[in-house]
Amino acid sequence: MAVSLKWMLLAALAVAFCACGGGRTESKAPEPPPAASLAAPVAPKIETDDRPVIAAFGDSISAGFGLDPGKSFPDDLQRILDAKGYQYHVVNLGVSGDTTTDGLERLPSLLALKPKIVILEFGGNDGLRGQPVTGAKANLAQMIEALQKTGAEVVLAGMTLPRNYGPEYIHSFEQMYVDLASEYHLTRIPFLLDQVGGISSLMKPDGLHPTARGAEIVAGTVMRYLTPLLKR
């Protein structure tokens, strides 16, 4: 009976020893986090806007370079349209520093929106870099042709250059917009910065980009040329 009791006690100790990890100090591997916590974060739901799209496709002037969010001319244009009861959604596709070559590369992103109207605002950076006008003109022509094939109306925003670029180059640059508008039967804004460019109170110190107040005036200029193309 005593021997039997001894073996029973030894067996109980062995079970307790195993339950404590057999005296080893290595720690148990951490449990993996629940599957739910490993899943990719869910993107916030974005409300769709089924209004016809007006796209401002261009460079820093469209992008609102140096302005607070909501202060670019496309933002101001949206407010004007809303106030006048027009049901359009203005999409800002302006990227600071873009040339016509960059615009051509970004064209698929514009076409994916299926815009009804496009405010085409490129060329300024090509001109400021002294690039050949023929190249900029060819790039703009490709963009216009692609947009017209989709049925989109194109409003061509004309620009000019600082006077130190020389009269011959400036004339060729400005004439580019005239020629394209004539060839493709476009609505042309002769000078996008009309009543803004050259006015220090409406332009930033760089002399190239409008202030917030200047952007409001630009939006009003765009609206004048846009109105005949709009439907209520």
Backbone as a ProteinNet text record, in pm:
[ID]
protein_1_A
[PRIMARY]
MAVSLKWMLLAALAVAFCACGGGRTESKAPEPPPAASLAAPVAPKIETDDRPVIAAFGDSISAGFGLDPGKSFPDDLQRILDAKGYQYHVVNLGVSGDTTTDGLERLPSLLALKPKIVILEFGGNDGLRGQPVTGAKANLAQMIEALQKTGAEVVLAGMTLPRNYGPEYIHSFEQMYVDLASEYHLTRIPFLLDQVGGISSLMKPDGLHPTARGAEIVAGTVMRYLTPLLKR
[TERTIARY]
83.2	0	86.4	197.6	287.4	354	394.7	458.1	363.2	239.3	136.3	114.8	113.2	92.8	208.7	333.3	452	442.6	406.4	396.2	284.9	176.9	68.3	116.4	199.1	250.5	347.6	434.8	528.8	456.1	350.1	272.3	208.1	155.8	92.4	193.5	317.3	421.6	462.5	467.8	505.5	403.6	276.6	171	182.4	206.9	220.4	341.9	454.4	577.6	555.2	486.6	458.2	366.9	269.3	174.6	244.8	354.6	427.4	533.8	538.7	634.2	758.9	754.8	869.3	990.5	969.1	1079.9	1157	1117	1187.5	1149.4	1243.1	1218.9	1173.7	1178.2	1138.9	992.4	958.4	820.7	741.1	615.2	523.2	512.7	509.6	497.6	371	377.2	257.1	149.9	28.9	-83.9	-92.6	-120.8	-137.8	-259.7	-258.2	-375.1	-493.6	-613.1	-732.5	-726.8	-787.7	-784	-835.9	-935	-996.8	-896.5	-801.4	-707.5	-599.8	-584.9	-487.4	-542.6	-671.5	-732.8	-692.9	-688	-655.6	-761.7	-720.8	-820.3	-921.6	-1043.1	-1150.6	-1147.7	-1142.7	-1140.4	-1273.4	-1271.3	-1397.7	-1483.4	-1609.9	-1703.1	-1712.6	-1696	-1703.7	-1836.7	-1909.2	-2037.6	-2016.2	-2089.3	-2077.1	-2156	-2109.3	-2174.4	-2211.6	-2341.4	-2385	-2410.1	-2370.4	-2385.3	-2282.4	-2312.6	-2213.6	-2085.6	-1973	-1842.4	-1790.2	-1745.6	-1662.6	-1524.3	-1426.5	-1291.4	-1200.4	-1131.3	-1026.5	-896.6	-848.1	-732.4	-615.1	-519.1	-412.4	-297.8	-234.4	-114.7	-143.1	-45.8	-55.3	-168	-207.8	-317.1	-447.7	-470.2	-588.1	-572.6	-452	-429.4	-446.1	-430.4	-440.5	-310.9	-200.3	-68.3	-59.6	-15.9	5.3	-119.8	-235.8	-362.3	-410	-490.7	-551	-647.9	-670.8	-767.7	-903.1	-964.4	-1094.7	-1089.5	-968.4	-953.9	-906.8	-894.6	-852.7	-967.5	-937.3	-1045.4	-1148.3	-1110.2	-1215.1	-1310.4	-1257	-1344.1	-1441.1	-1389.3	-1475.1	-1578.2	-1536.4	-1629.1	-1743.6	-1714.2	-1820.1	-1920.7	-1871.8	-1962.4	-2049.7	-1992.9	-2071.8	-2180.2	-2143.6	-2241.2	-2354.2	-2318.2	-2420	-2514.6	-2457.2	-2538.4	-2634.7	-2594.2	-2678.2	-2771.3	-2764.6	-2856.8	-2816.5	-2689.5	-2642.3	-2598.7	-2642.6	-2612.6	-2490.3	-2373.5	-2248.1	-2152	-2063.8	-1961.9	-1824.6	-1759.3	-1627.9	-1520.4	-1438.7	-1329.2	-1197	-1115.4	-987	-878.2	-828.9	-719.3	-595.2	-573.1	-453.9	-337.3	-219.7	-97.5	10.9	61.6	162.6	286.8	336.1	457.2	436.4	315.1	290.6	305.9	366.5	374.5	267.9	262.3	167	203	330	371.2	315.3	322.7	265.6	114.8	50.7	-93.3	-131.4	-54.9	-81.4	-67.4	29.5	48.4	-65.3	-122.2	-231.6	-369.1	-374	-501.9	-593.8	-543.5	-634.2	-713.7	-652	-723.7	-838.1	-820.9	-927.9	-1038.6	-1001.2	-1100.7	-1185.4	-1125.7	-1198.8	-1316.5	-1309.1	-1418.5	-1535.8	-1515.2	-1616.8	-1674.4	-1586.6	-1634.6	-1720.3	-1813.7	-1894.9	-1821.4	-1749.8	-1675.6	-1537	-1435.8	-1299.7	-1242.1	-1197.3	-1123.3	-977.5	-924.5	-789.2	-690.7	-608.7	-523	-377.7	-316.1	-175.4	-99.1	31.8	118.4	208.8	163	240.6	378.9	387.4	517.8	607.2	545.8	625.1	690.8	608.7	659.9	764.9	742.4	839	972.6	969.1	1093.6	1153.5	1087.6	1139.5	1134.2	1042	1031.8	969.3	997.7	943.3	790.5	735.2	589.9	526.5	596.4	540.7	512.2	599.6	578.7	458.9	447.1	333	202.5	206	86.2	43.9	140	109.3	50.6	104.5	51.3	-91.8	-117.4	-252.6	-348.9	-303.7	-389.2	-428.3	-334.4	-366.1	-469.5	-454.3	-550.3	-689.3	-693.4	-821.5	-890.5	-815.6	-873.8	-929.3	-854.7	-901.4	-1028.4	-1034.6	-1152.6	-1273.4	-1252.5	-1364.4	-1420.6	-1337.1	-1386.5	-1486.1	-1474.1	-1567.5	-1693.5	-1695.1	-1808.9	-1795.5	-1680.5	-1660.8	-1640.2	-1694	-1668.8	-1537.6	-1452.5	-1324.2	-1322.9	-1292.6	-1272.1	-1122.3	-1061.9	-916.9	-877.9	-798.8	-756.8	-625.9	-631.7	-512.2	-425.6	-295.7	-199.8	-102.1	-19.8	89.7	213.1	320	446.3	502.2	593.5	659.3	727.7	732	781.8	927.9	1003.9	1146.6	1172.7	1065.8	1082.4	1094.5	1075.1	1095.5	968.6	945.7	819.8	791.6	894.1	870.7	820.8	887.5	847.1	709.7	687	558	445.1	465.7	361.6	331.3	434.7	415	339.9	374.6	309.7	161.2	131.3	-9	-89	-27.3	-95.5	-130.4	-56.3	-84.4	-229.5	-275.6	-412.4	-515.1	-484.6	-574.5	-589.8	-478.9	-481.4	-556.2	-530	-596.3	-747.6	-786.8	-930.2	-998.2	-930.3	-987.3	-995.8	-889.5	-885.3	-987.1	-1005	-1092.9	-1226.9	-1251.9	-1380.7	-1409.2	-1314.7	-1325.1	-1367	-1428	-1444.1	-1307.1	-1260.6	-1127.2	-1138	-1073.8	-1057.3	-927.6	-932.4	-810.4	-694.8	-725.7	-622.8	-686.4	-648.1	-711.6	-698.1	-586	-562.5	-604.2	-701.5	-752.6	-799.3	-759.7	-792.2	-728.1	-633.8	-562.1	-411	-365.6	-223.6	-164.2	-51	16.3	-32	-135.7	-188.3	-136.2	-47.8	24	-68.5	-179.6	-270.5	-347.1	-346.4	-421.1	-330.3	-199.8	-103.1	-5.4	41.1	141.7	274.4	367.6	494.7	571.1	544.8	616.2	567.9	453.8	400.6	338.4	326.4	275.5	143.5	116	-1.1	-94	-224.7	-318.6	-332.7	-366.8	-404.1	-545	-596.8	-732.3	-833.5	-815.2	-906.1	-887.9	-764.2	-738.6	-804.2	-801.2	-863.4	-1014.3	-1075.6	-1219.2	-1250.2	-1164.7	-1185.1	-1164.8	-1064.1	-1040.6	-1164.2	-1222.8	-1343.2	-1455.9	-1469.6	-1572.1	-1546.4	-1419.5	-1383	-1418.5	-1382.4	-1413.5	-1564.8	-1639.2	-1783.9	-1846.1	-1794.1	-1849.3	-1839.7	-1728.9	-1709.1	-1776.3	-1797.8	-1857.3	-2010.5	-2070.7	-2217.1	-2289.8	-2246.3	-2318.5	-2318.3	-2228.1	-2218.6	-2298.3	-2353	-2417.3	-2565.2	-2613	-2755.1	-2807.9	-2926.2	-2986.4	-3058.2
-120	0	124.6	119.1	233.7	257.3	144.7	157.6	217.4	171.4	223	371.4	416.7	557.5	640.8	581.3	654	680.4	577.4	592.9	689.9	692.8	786.8	930.5	953.2	1087.3	1130.2	1036.2	1067.2	1099.7	1027.1	1052.2	1190.2	1228.3	1359.3	1471.6	1451.6	1551.2	1564.9	1452.2	1453.9	1531.2	1512.8	1585	1734.6	1773.6	1914.8	1975.4	1896.2	1943.7	1970.7	1879.3	1897.4	2016.9	2034.6	2144.7	2279.3	2284.7	2410.7	2431.6	2344	2361.2	2279.9	2184.1	2096.3	2167.3	2283.1	2355	2439.2	2439.2	2520.2	2667.5	2756.8	2900	2965.3	2889	2951.2	2986.3	3096.4	3144.4	3087.4	3079	3029.8	3131.5	3084	3174	3256.3	3387	3470.6	3427.2	3439.9	3406.8	3509.5	3465.3	3562.9	3649.5	3772.7	3858.3	3801.1	3835.7	3786.8	3822.7	3739.3	3759.6	3896.5	3945.7	4073.3	4187.1	4180.1	4289.6	4288.7	4176.4	4168.2	4217.7	4235.4	4277.4	4420.2	4451.4	4587	4683.9	4805.3	4902.7	4933.3	4948.2	4975.6	5122.9	5150.5	5289.3	5356.1	5483.6	5552.5	5555.3	5543.3	5545.1	5686.2	5696.3	5825.6	5835.1	5937.9	5956.9	5988.9	5921.1	5946.5	6072.5	6139.6	6260.3	6233.2	6223.9	6185.5	6306.3	6425.9	6542.5	6536.5	6596.1	6602	6670.6	6621.3	6670.6	6781.6	6889.2	6991.3	6974.5	6940.5	6917	7034.4	7082	7182.2	7104.7	7090.9	7006	7095.2	7106.1	7200	7193.2	7307.6	7313.3	7387.6	7467.1	7527.8	7629.3	7691.7	7789.9	7717.5	7603.9	7523	7464.1	7417.4	7352.3	7448.2	7577.7	7675.3	7684.7	7692.4	7696	7806.6	7767.9	7864	7913.2	7857.9	7901.1	7799	7844.7	7753.6	7659.8	7540.4	7448.9	7516.7	7492.6	7551	7689	7738.9	7875.5	7881.9	7769.6	7770.9	7818.7	7855.6	7903.3	7793.9	7663.8	7562.2	7555.4	7577.5	7581.3	7698.7	7813.5	7931.3	7909.7	7842.1	7814	7725.4	7628	7542.7	7625	7720.5	7803.7	7890.9	7941	8022.5	7937.5	7818.2	7727.9	7693.7	7662.7	7627.8	7745.5	7864.2	7983	8013.7	7980.4	8007.3	7891	7786.1	7674.4	7573.9	7575.2	7477.4	7350.3	7236.9	7108.7	7044.1	7094	7038.6	7017.4	6922	6892.4	6927.8	7026.7	7069.1	6982.6	6919.6	6835.7	6904.1	6923.8	6992	6888.6	6889.6	6801.1	6883.8	6988.8	7070.6	7016.2	7013.8	6969.6	7074.2	7130.4	7235.5	7184.5	7266.2	7232.7	7153	7109.2	7024.3	7100	7033.1	7083.2	7012.9	7046.4	6976.6	6829.2	6796.2	6655	6580.5	6642.9	6582.1	6567	6668.1	6660.9	6545.2	6525.1	6414.4	6280.4	6270.1	6146.3	6122.9	6231.7	6218.5	6209.2	6216.5	6219.9	6102.5	5979.6	5869	5890.9	5955.6	5981.4	6079.1	6170.4	6264	6193.3	6114.8	6044.9	5949.4	5893.9	5800.6	5867.8	6000.6	6074.1	6100.1	6079.7	6107	6248	6347.4	6484.9	6534.4	6620.3	6686.1	6807.2	6876.6	6996.5	6989.4	7029.4	7033.8	7173.3	7234.3	7361	7321.3	7331.6	7283.9	7398.1	7384.9	7494.9	7447.8	7435.5	7395	7488	7481.6	7556.3	7655.2	7707.8	7808.7	7759.7	7637.4	7585.6	7551.5	7510.6	7488.7	7620.6	7727.1	7857.8	7911.7	7898.4	7950	7877	7754.7	7678.2	7697.9	7780.5	7808.4	7690.8	7598.4	7480.8	7518.7	7441.8	7474.1	7478.6	7583.1	7598.4	7486	7439.1	7331.4	7206	7176.1	7058	7074.3	7190.4	7216.1	7211.4	7269.7	7272.3	7131.3	7047	6908.9	6831.9	6854.4	6786.5	6830	6960.2	7010.6	6955.2	6947.1	6894.3	6749.6	6670.7	6531.2	6522.5	6608.1	6608.2	6648.9	6752.1	6801.1	6693.8	6630.2	6526.9	6410.9	6367.4	6257.9	6295.3	6419.6	6464.4	6478.8	6533.6	6550.5	6416.7	6315.1	6182.4	6127.9	6172.7	6127.6	6213.3	6322	6412.1	6525.9	6536.3	6643.5	6777.7	6882	7018.9	7066.6	7128	7176.9	7329.8	7386.1	7530.3	7550.4	7616.6	7632.9	7763.1	7749.8	7867	7921.7	8039	8101.7	8165.7	8169.3	8229	8315.2	8387.7	8463.3	8444	8516	8499.5	8635.2	8637.3	8763.2	8824.2	8956.9	9028.1	8998.9	8951.7	8928.6	8803.4	8731.6	8614.5	8653.1	8778.7	8827.3	8823.9	8925.1	8938	8821.4	8768.9	8661.7	8534.6	8495.9	8374.6	8393.5	8508.4	8534.9	8531.5	8593.5	8592.4	8450.1	8372.4	8233.2	8154.3	8180	8111.1	8147.8	8276.1	8319.9	8271.7	8272.8	8231.4	8083.3	8005.3	7862.8	7838.8	7914.7	7898.2	7943	8049.9	8099.4	7994.5	7939.1	7840.3	7713.3	7666.4	7543.7	7564.7	7678.1	7706	7712.7	7771.3	7781	7644.1	7566.5	7436.2	7338.4	7341	7242.8	7302.6	7427.4	7493.4	7493.1	7546.4	7548.3	7684	7681.8	7805.4	7839.3	7961.6	8001.7	8121.3	8107.1	8220.5	8288.7	8408.8	8471	8476.6	8513.4	8521	8484.9	8370.9	8320.7	8418.1	8489.9	8582.7	8724.9	8738.9	8871.2	8945.5	9072.2	9158.9	9112.9	9021.1	8971.5	8978.9	8926.2	8924.5	9063.8	9080.8	9210.3	9305	9267.1	9350.7	9294.7	9368.6	9315.5	9272.2	9341	9306.5	9176.9	9131.3	9010.8	8894	8920.9	8817.3	8796.3	8674.7	8645.9	8711.8	8723.7	8791.5	8734.4	8606.7	8549.6	8606.3	8677.7	8736.6	8638.3	8511.1	8405.8	8345.1	8353.7	8285.6	8384.2	8367	8459.3	8435.9	8541	8529.4	8470.8	8453.6	8401	8492.8	8622.7	8718	8712	8698.2	8684.2	8560.6	8450.8	8326.7	8343.3	8421.6	8448	8518.3	8613.1	8685.2	8591.6	8504.4	8405.5	8316.9	8274.3	8190.5	8264.2	8393.4	8472.5	8482	8495.1	8498.3	8366	8257.1	8123.9	8106.5	8153.1	8136.5	8207.5	8322.5	8395.8	8314.4	8246.4	8167	8029.7	7986.2	7855.5	7856.4	7966.2	7974.8	7926.1	7964.2	7916.9	7765.3	7695.9	7551.7	7475.7	7548.2	7483.4	7456.6	7351.6	7316.7	7313.9	7363.4	7363.5	7231.5
0	0	0	73.9	81.5	-51.6	-122.4	-253.2	-353.8	-345.6	-437.4	-416.3	-292.7	-262.6	-313.7	-302.4	-350.2	-499.1	-574.7	-720.3	-758.2	-682.6	-708.9	-689.7	-584.9	-560.3	-669.8	-713.8	-820.9	-950.8	-977.8	-1100	-1094.8	-979.5	-966	-986.6	-934.8	-952	-1098.1	-1168	-1309.2	-1391.2	-1362.4	-1434.1	-1409	-1284	-1248.9	-1316.5	-1323.1	-1386.9	-1534.6	-1600.2	-1743.1	-1767.5	-1680.8	-1696.9	-1683.9	-1608.2	-1591.1	-1696.7	-1792.7	-1902.2	-1882.3	-1793.7	-1777.5	-1724.2	-1656.7	-1598.6	-1698.1	-1830.4	-1929.1	-1915.5	-1950.5	-1935.3	-2065.3	-2179.3	-2305.5	-2302.9	-2357.7	-2352.6	-2468.2	-2448.7	-2550.8	-2663.8	-2789.2	-2904.3	-2892.4	-2923.2	-2910.8	-3009.1	-2965.4	-3053	-3165.2	-3289.2	-3398	-3373.7	-3420.1	-3400.6	-3474.7	-3432.5	-3502.2	-3649.6	-3731.5	-3876	-3915.3	-3843.8	-3880.2	-3873.3	-3776.1	-3760.3	-3868.1	-3942.1	-4048.6	-4181.2	-4189.3	-4315.1	-4348.6	-4478	-4521.6	-4472.2	-4433.4	-4386.7	-4495.7	-4454.1	-4548.7	-4587.1	-4716.9	-4764.7	-4734.6	-4700.1	-4674.7	-4799	-4780.2	-4892.7	-4949.6	-5079.2	-5145.2	-5218.4	-5188	-5253.8	-5401.8	-5485.4	-5628.5	-5664.6	-5768.5	-5817.5	-5962.1	-5987.6	-6122.2	-6213	-6168.9	-6255.1	-6368.7	-6483.2	-6591.6	-6544.2	-6592.8	-6547.2	-6637.4	-6573.1	-6637.4	-6578	-6660.7	-6610.2	-6641.9	-6540	-6559.3	-6569.8	-6692.2	-6720.5	-6757.3	-6666	-6693.2	-6594.7	-6574.1	-6490.3	-6359.5	-6314.6	-6181.8	-6168.1	-6276	-6265.2	-6232.7	-6296.6	-6262	-6122.3	-6092.2	-5962.5	-5845.4	-5869.9	-5760.8	-5682.7	-5756.1	-5693	-5587.5	-5467.4	-5359.7	-5290.3	-5327.8	-5266.4	-5164.4	-5071.1	-4974.7	-5046.4	-4989.4	-5049.5	-5069	-5184.1	-5213.5	-5273.5	-5304.7	-5355.1	-5500.3	-5567.6	-5708	-5795.8	-5919	-6005.3	-6034.6	-6045.7	-6062.1	-5941.6	-5820.5	-5701.7	-5711.2	-5753.2	-5767.9	-5878.8	-5985.4	-6094.8	-6047.4	-5964.9	-5910.5	-5831.2	-5753.3	-5674.2	-5764.2	-5872.1	-5965.5	-6030.6	-6075.4	-6138.7	-6042.4	-5919.3	-5818.8	-5794.4	-5783.8	-5756.2	-5870.6	-5991.6	-6108.6	-6143.5	-6065	-6084.6	-6190.7	-6231	-6329.2	-6257.7	-6308.7	-6246	-6312.2	-6276.8	-6326.8	-6210.7	-6229.1	-6128.4	-6185.2	-6127.8	-6174.5	-6108.8	-6190.9	-6141.7	-6175.4	-6074.6	-6093.2	-6122.6	-6245.5	-6285.8	-6320.6	-6245.7	-6265	-6185	-6246.3	-6177.9	-6202	-6094.5	-6106.1	-6179.2	-6270.2	-6343.4	-6469.5	-6495.3	-6611.8	-6743.3	-6838.3	-6975.2	-7059	-7187.1	-7274.7	-7286.8	-7277	-7280	-7160.2	-7043.1	-6922.6	-6937	-6993.8	-7013.3	-7103.1	-7208.2	-7299.8	-7227.9	-7140	-7064	-6965	-6913.4	-6816.1	-6882.1	-7012.4	-7082.3	-7048.2	-7034.7	-7000.9	-6872.6	-6773.1	-6647.7	-6669.4	-6764	-6797.7	-6874.3	-6973	-7054.6	-6970.7	-6865.6	-6779.5	-6709.8	-6693.7	-6628.9	-6722.8	-6851.7	-6953.8	-6939.5	-6942.4	-6921.4	-7036.9	-7003.9	-7107.3	-7163.5	-7074.9	-7113.8	-7049.8	-7126.7	-7073.1	-7094.5	-6986.4	-6995.2	-7008.3	-7130	-7159.3	-7136.1	-7033.2	-6987.9	-6978.8	-7094.3	-7099.7	-7193.8	-7182.8	-7273	-7202.2	-7089.8	-7018.8	-6980	-6928.8	-6886	-7004.5	-7115.5	-7236.5	-7277.7	-7278.1	-7318.7	-7224.8	-7093.7	-6996.2	-7005.7	-7054.7	-7072.4	-7211.3	-7290.6	-7423.5	-7518.4	-7493.7	-7579.8	-7714.2	-7819.6	-7951.4	-7950	-8005.5	-8010.3	-8091.9	-8194.5	-8277.9	-8196.2	-8100.1	-8016.1	-7924.9	-7861.9	-7773.7	-7852.9	-7972.5	-8056.3	-8095.6	-8129.9	-8167.4	-8049.4	-7930.6	-7811.7	-7782.6	-7790.3	-7767.5	-7871.9	-7994.8	-8101.9	-8073.2	-8024.7	-7992.2	-7880.4	-7780.3	-7670.2	-7720	-7802.1	-7854.7	-7938.1	-8025.7	-8111.9	-8029.2	-7927.6	-7842.9	-7767.9	-7720.7	-7647	-7738.9	-7856.5	-7949.3	-7996.2	-8002.6	-8040.3	-7938.8	-7814	-7709.8	-7704.8	-7783.5	-7781.4	-7682.4	-7615.6	-7518.2	-7588.1	-7528.7	-7575.2	-7513	-7592.3	-7542.8	-7543.4	-7427.8	-7415.3	-7400.4	-7497.4	-7499.1	-7430	-7324.2	-7246.3	-7301	-7361.9	-7418.1	-7311.7	-7339.8	-7247.6	-7325.4	-7252.5	-7312.6	-7226.1	-7257.8	-7187.4	-7147.4	-7050.6	-7015.4	-7137.4	-7141.6	-7259.3	-7292.4	-7194.6	-7221.4	-7305.2	-7343.1	-7429.2	-7576.1	-7603.2	-7739.4	-7821.8	-7905.7	-7979.2	-8074.7	-8138.3	-8235.8	-8167.7	-8059.5	-7987	-7922.3	-7862.6	-7798.1	-7901.1	-8016	-8119.1	-8164.7	-8186.6	-8228	-8121.2	-7995.4	-7883.1	-7875.3	-7879.7	-7871.4	-7992.6	-8109.5	-8231.5	-8229	-8153	-8138.7	-8095.7	-7999	-7949	-8053	-8121.8	-8226.7	-8336.3	-8379.5	-8487.6	-8446.8	-8326.6	-8280.5	-8267.4	-8213	-8197.8	-8333.2	-8431.7	-8565.5	-8632	-8622.7	-8688.9	-8632.5	-8500.5	-8436.1	-8392.6	-8429.9	-8399.5	-8248.9	-8174.5	-8029.2	-7976.6	-7860.2	-7783.4	-7725.2	-7748.6	-7702.1	-7608.4	-7493.7	-7403.3	-7446.1	-7502.1	-7556.5	-7456.6	-7331.3	-7228.4	-7095.6	-7041.1	-6919.3	-6802.4	-6796.5	-6685.1	-6718.8	-6806.5	-6842.5	-6717.6	-6706	-6593.4	-6462.1	-6473	-6354.5	-6376.4	-6490.1	-6519.8	-6524.2	-6458.7	-6456.2	-6348.4	-6274.6	-6165.9	-6034	-5970.2	-5853.8	-5740.2	-5722.4	-5612.8	-5639.6	-5764.9	-5801.3	-5837.6	-5838.6	-5872.3	-5757.2	-5742.6	-5641.5	-5680.3	-5586.1	-5615	-5734.2	-5769.1	-5883.7	-6016.6	-6014.1	-6135.6	-6231.4	-6190.3	-6278.5	-6233	-6103.1	-6048.3	-5976.8	-5995.9	-5931.3	-5782.2	-5712.6	-5572	-5565.5	-5444.4	-5428.8	-5496.8	-5480.9	-5546.2	-5697.8	-5741.5	-5883.9	-5941.5	-5866.5	-5911.8	-5928	-5840.2	-5852.7	-5984.8	-6021.6	-6147.7	-6265.7	-6256.1	-6361.2	-6378.6	-6269.2	-6276.3	-6347.4	-6319.5	-6386.8	-6536.3	-6573.4	-6715.5	-6781.9	-6718.9	-6773.8	-6788.3	-6689	-6691.6	-6811.3	-6848.9	-6963.4	-7092.1	-7110	-7231.4	-7222	-7100.3	-7076.6	-7092.3	-7055.4	-7047.9	-7172.4	-7295.4	-7413.1	-7430.8	-7361.9	-7376.6	-7271.3	-7174.4	-7060.4	-7086.3	-7021.8	-7026.2	-6884.6	-6868.8	-6733.1	-6707.2
[MASK]
++++++++++++++++++++++++++++++++++++++++++++++++++++++++++++++++++++++++++++++++++++++++++++++++++++++++++++++++++++++++++++++++++++++++++++++++++++++++++++++++++++++++++++++++++++++++++++++++++++++++++++++++++++++++++++++++++++++++

